[in-house]
Amino acid sequence: MSHLWRSSITQLGRKTASRAMSSSSPAAADTWSANQYSKFLGERTQPSRDLLARVPVANPRRIIDLGCGPGNSTAVVAARYPAADLAGVDTSQDMLRKARQTLPGVSFDLADVTTFQPPGPVDLYFSNAVFQWLPNGTRLEVLQRLVGHLAPGGVLAFQVPFNMTEPSHRAMADVAHAPGTPWEDTMRRAGIKRDQFPAPVELYDGLRPLCADVQIWRTTYFHILESHEAIVEWVRGTGLAPYLAVLDDAQREAYLAAYLEKIKEVYPAQADAKVMLPYPRLFVVATKSGA
């Protein structure tokens, strides 16, 4: 990475980090654990590979991995574009620590995707499972702003879980708001609200005026896990994190036990005693006009 690009990313990361850490988003409190997230790293990384395979840019000069996490998605990008100036940003210091260990030659900095401004035009914005965490009503605006940062012909490529109506995620809210539980008052005060990501028709209409081409598709991954407990471990690293973050230790253990029982109800075991977890994801590759 060029020294100028690296220095500029670092300086901008510091500026946007102060705004990120003062926000009220779940990421601001750094509730994320790189070790927990990495327990299913192969399964979490496969969507990055599938997304990158559809990116039409041959030789991008400048790439930023938005919400880079522990660097698994960044490593996929680096392998395809070894000559590019590549940087990663995230709001979690724990994730960034892991990313720097994984890819010491890449610049990783603390920054919020909602306020991040690159030091110059970007050829590829790449993002693996980040934008679903933005508040509903702001997501399309953020995506449009990011397209504005792209060089002519540049690409915004991202994927997000599209699973708010899946049993695993409905169970999170059902258990959180069940009456008479030790965590009932805590959850009510926390006011945790998760929204489904904008529909493909909304994304297309919002991005197409800025782009020469917008490709959208959905894939459902059928993950074969060893047990119902493995499903709980999977979502502890992502969807459950905001719920668990507001509970004390005793409440957290009780909530997880109740959630596990619910998971056993909605995901029956297979004939070999393993459990299948369907996991739908939405993919978007938007190419900016003007190439």
Summary of the structure (lengths in Angstrom):
residues: 291
radius of gyration: 19.2
end to end distance: 24.0
largest distance: 59.2
contacts: 971
relative contact order: 0.16
helix: 46%
strand: 22%
